[in-house]
Amino acid sequence: MPGTVGKIFLQSASADSKILGSCYLFSSEQAMNDYVASELFATACADAPVDDIKVERFIVAAPPVAAGA
C-alpha cells in the first residue's frame, strides 16, 4: 500500500474477550484517506472474520514550538 509506514496487530489481554484490531501508520493523512477509500480496504473488511468493524482516524500532531522560538 503506498504511504503505509507500518501495521500493529492488537488483541485484548482478557482470555474471554474477543476484541481484535490493528493500527495502521501512514506517511500522510491523504495516504490514510486513500487506503480507507480503496477497493483493497473494502475487500479486507468484507472478508474479515468479524461483524463489527470500526474505523477511527487519529492524526499525529506536530511537535510544539517553544515560546519565543
C-alpha positions as CSV (number, residue, x, y, z in Angstrom):
1,M,0.0,0.0,0.0
2,P,1.5,3.3,-1.0
3,G,2.0,5.6,2.0
4,T,1.9,2.8,4.6
5,V,4.6,3.0,7.3
6,G,3.5,0.1,9.4
7,K,0.8,-2.0,11.0
8,I,0.4,-3.1,14.6
9,F,-1.9,-6.0,15.4
10,L,-3.9,-5.7,18.7
11,Q,-5.7,-8.3,20.8
12,S,-7.4,-8.0,24.2
13,A,-5.3,-9.4,27.1
14,S,-8.5,-10.9,28.6
15,A,-9.0,-14.6,27.8
16,D,-12.7,-14.2,27.5
17,S,-12.6,-11.1,25.3
18,K,-12.9,-11.3,21.5
19,I,-11.6,-7.8,20.8
20,L,-9.1,-7.7,18.0
21,G,-7.8,-4.8,16.0
22,S,-4.9,-3.3,14.1
23,C,-3.3,0.1,13.9
24,Y,-2.1,1.3,10.6
25,L,0.5,4.0,10.3
26,F,0.6,6.2,7.2
27,S,3.0,8.8,5.9
28,S,0.3,11.3,5.5
29,E,-3.4,12.0,6.1
30,Q,-4.0,11.7,2.4
31,A,-2.4,8.2,2.3
32,M,-4.7,7.2,5.1
33,N,-7.8,8.5,3.4
34,D,-6.8,6.9,0.1
35,Y,-6.4,3.5,1.8
36,V,-9.8,3.7,3.6
37,A,-11.5,4.6,0.3
38,S,-9.7,1.8,-1.6
39,E,-11.1,-1.4,-3.0
40,L,-8.3,-3.2,-1.0
41,F,-9.8,-1.9,2.2
42,A,-13.3,-2.7,1.2
43,T,-12.3,-6.3,0.3
44,A,-10.4,-6.7,3.6
45,C,-13.5,-5.6,5.6
46,A,-15.8,-7.9,3.6
47,D,-13.5,-10.9,4.1
48,A,-12.8,-10.2,7.8
49,P,-14.0,-12.9,10.2
50,V,-15.7,-10.3,12.4
51,D,-19.0,-8.5,12.3
52,D,-18.4,-5.2,13.9
53,I,-15.6,-3.3,12.1
54,K,-14.9,0.2,13.3
55,V,-12.6,2.8,11.8
56,E,-11.2,5.5,14.0
57,R,-8.8,8.1,12.5
58,F,-6.1,9.8,14.5
59,I,-3.6,12.4,13.3
60,V,-0.2,12.8,14.9
61,A,0.1,16.4,16.0
62,A,3.1,18.5,15.0
63,P,5.6,18.9,17.9
64,P,5.0,22.1,20.0
65,V,7.1,25.1,19.2
66,A,9.0,26.6,22.2
67,A,7.8,30.0,23.3
68,G,10.0,32.7,21.9
69,A,11.3,30.5,19.1
